Amino acid sequence: MVDDNQLVSAVRNGDMQAFKVLIDQNQRLVAHMVGRLIKNDEDREELCQDVFVKVHQKLSEFNFKSKLSTWIATIAYRLSINHLQKKNITIEKDIQELSPKEFQIMIENTTPLETLQEKDVKQFLLAAIEQMPVHYKSVVTLFHLEDMGHSEIAEIMDMPVGTVKNYLFRARKLLKDSLQLTLDKEELI
C-alpha cells in the first residue's frame, strides 16, 4: 500500500499510474458506500466512476486534514445522497419510532426462509442492513465493514459524533431484535 502523501503528490503531478493505485486502494470503500445507498446496478456503477472522476478533479484541494480514505468516502457519500435527491428517492433520516416487529415485517420479503433455516446469519444481517434507512445503513457499513471510527464517520456524513454513535446503537439494537424475533419464529416452526 502506497503512502497517501506520496500517492496524492504523484497524482497531482499527472502520474496516471499513481491514480490507478489510488483507485485500487479505495475501490472497495467506494463500492461499499455507494452500494449501500444506491439500488440500481447501472446507477451504482456510474456513481462509483463519478466518485473517482470527482476525486481526480478535486485532489488539488485535498489538504490532509483527514485521511485520504475519509475524504474519498465523504465524496462517495455526498454524491450518493445527491443522486437520491435528484431521483426524488426519499431519504429516511430516522427510524426511532419503528419497532423491531415492524422492522421484521419490513425485511421479511427480502430475507429468504431457506437462508435462515441454514442459520446463515450473515446473509440475514446483510439483507436487514439493506432495508435500513440511508443514514443507519451508512454508519453500519463504515463502522463494521470499513473499520472506521466514530469521528471519521461523523466527518464523512457531516454529523456530530454523538449522532453517529446514536445511529450505530439504534441500528445494532434493531438488527439484534429483528434477528431474535426471526429466530424465535423459526423455533416455533
C-alpha positions as a printed Julia matrix, in Angstrom:
189×3 Matrix{Float64}:
   0.0     0.0     0.0
   1.41    3.34   -1.07
   1.61    6.21    1.44
  -1.2     8.76    0.98
   1.22   11.73    0.81
   3.28   10.14   -1.94
   0.2     8.98   -3.8
  -1.52   12.37   -3.75
   1.69   14.11   -4.76
   2.23   11.74   -7.7
  -1.37   12.1    -8.91
  -1.17   15.89   -8.62
   1.94   15.72  -10.81
  -0.01   13.89  -13.51
   1.05   10.3   -12.77
  -1.89    8.27  -14.06
  -0.37    5.04  -12.73
  -0.5     6.58   -9.25
  -4.15    7.45   -9.83
  -4.8     3.82  -10.76
  -3.19    2.8    -7.45
  -5.4     5.33   -5.64
  -8.46    3.78   -7.28
  -7.32    0.24   -6.44
  -6.73    1.16   -2.79
 -10.13    2.84   -2.39
 -12.37    0.91   -4.77
 -13.84   -1.34   -2.07
 -14.61    1.62    0.18
 -16.39    3.5    -2.62
 -18.29    0.37   -3.68
 -19.47   -0.15   -0.09
 -20.54    3.47    0.34
 -22.34    3.76   -2.98
 -23.66    0.19   -2.92
 -25.38    0.63    0.43
 -27.26    3.7    -0.78
 -27.94    3.11   -4.47
 -30.04    0.1    -5.52
 -29.91    0.3    -9.32
 -26.87   -1.57  -10.71
 -26.26    0.86  -13.58
 -26.59    3.9   -11.33
 -24.25    2.29   -8.79
 -21.57    1.59  -11.39
 -21.86    5.06  -12.89
 -21.76    6.71   -9.48
 -18.61    4.8    -8.47
 -16.95    6.1   -11.61
 -18.22    9.61  -10.9
 -16.69    9.44   -7.42
 -13.23    8.8    -8.83
 -13.68   11.46  -11.52
 -14.57   13.93   -8.74
 -11.6    12.73   -6.65
  -9.28   13.38   -9.59
 -10.8    16.81  -10.21
 -10.68   17.89   -6.56
  -7.42   16.24   -5.45
  -5.61   19.56   -5.68
  -7.93   20.79   -2.89
  -7.2    17.84   -0.58
  -5.34   19.28    2.41
  -4.58   16.23    4.61
  -6.8    17.47    7.45
  -8.3    13.98    7.32
  -7.22   10.63    5.93
  -7.43   10.29    2.17
  -9.91    7.4     2.55
 -12.15    9.58    4.75
 -12.1    12.34    2.15
 -12.93    9.87   -0.65
 -15.72    8.26    1.4
 -17.17   11.72    2.0
 -17.28   12.36   -1.74
 -18.91    8.95   -2.32
 -21.49    9.57    0.39
 -22.38   13.06   -0.79
 -22.61   12.07   -4.46
 -24.87    9.17   -3.47
 -27.12   11.4    -1.37
 -27.28   13.95   -4.2
 -28.18   11.17   -6.63
 -31.02   10.0    -4.37
 -32.31   13.56   -4.06
 -32.16   14.12   -7.85
 -34.16   10.93   -8.39
 -36.64   12.06   -5.71
 -35.94    8.97   -3.63
 -36.94    9.6    -0.02
 -34.05    9.61    2.4
 -35.3     8.43    5.76
 -33.14   10.01    8.44
 -34.55    8.32   11.49
 -36.47    5.19   12.33
 -36.71    5.81   16.03
 -40.44    5.11   16.01
 -40.05    1.82   14.14
 -40.38   -1.17   16.43
 -38.32   -4.35   15.92
 -41.54   -6.14   14.96
 -42.32   -3.53   12.27
 -38.74   -3.7    11.03
 -39.01   -7.51   10.91
 -42.14   -7.25    8.79
 -40.34   -4.77    6.52
 -37.43   -7.16    5.84
 -39.36  -10.45    5.68
 -39.88  -10.17    1.94
 -36.17   -9.74    1.29
 -34.9   -12.46    3.61
 -35.37  -15.93    2.12
 -36.61  -18.51    4.62
 -34.03  -21.02    3.46
 -31.24  -18.6     4.39
 -32.46  -18.56    7.97
 -33.06  -22.3     8.0
 -29.4   -22.79    7.13
 -28.54  -20.43   10.01
 -26.79  -18.06    7.65
 -26.96  -15.09    9.98
 -24.54  -13.05    7.87
 -26.87  -13.16    4.85
 -29.81  -12.26    7.06
 -27.94   -9.31    8.55
 -26.81   -8.04    5.15
 -30.39   -8.24    3.88
 -31.62   -6.47    7.01
 -28.98   -3.74    6.67
 -30.1    -3.19    3.08
 -33.6    -2.37    4.34
 -32.41    0.26    6.82
 -32.71    3.98    6.17
 -29.74    5.54    4.4
 -28.01    7.02    7.45
 -28.24    3.86    9.54
 -27.01    1.76    6.63
 -24.1     4.13    6.01
 -22.99    4.21    9.64
 -23.12    0.41    9.98
 -21.23   -0.06    6.7
 -18.48    2.4     7.56
 -18.06    1.14   11.12
 -18.29   -2.61   10.62
 -17.24   -3.16    7.01
 -14.7    -0.37    6.6
 -13.44   -0.34   10.21
 -13.75    3.43   10.53
 -14.02    5.19   13.86
 -16.87    7.37   15.07
 -15.06   10.64   14.31
 -14.21    9.57   10.75
 -17.82    8.58   10.12
 -19.01   11.88   11.6
 -16.73   13.75    9.21
 -17.86   11.74    6.19
 -21.55   12.1     6.99
 -21.26   15.67    8.26
 -22.95   14.98   11.59
 -21.92   15.1    15.25
 -20.06   12.11   16.72
 -22.9    11.66   19.21
 -25.37   11.25   16.36
 -23.14    8.65   14.72
 -22.95    6.71   18.0
 -26.72    7.01   18.41
 -27.41    5.76   14.88
 -24.97    2.89   15.36
 -26.57    1.94   18.7
 -30.1     2.05   17.28
 -29.14    0.16   14.13
 -27.46   -2.61   16.15
 -30.42   -2.87   18.51
 -32.83   -3.02   15.6
 -30.77   -5.75   13.93
 -30.43   -7.71   17.18
 -34.13   -7.5    17.99
 -35.11   -8.38   14.44
 -32.77  -11.37   14.4
 -34.13  -12.54   17.76
 -37.72  -12.26   16.51
 -36.82  -14.26   13.42
 -35.02  -16.96   15.4
 -37.9   -17.16   17.87
 -40.32  -17.53   14.96
 -38.12  -20.27   13.45
 -38.12  -22.21   16.73
 -41.92  -22.3    16.64
 -41.96  -23.93   13.21
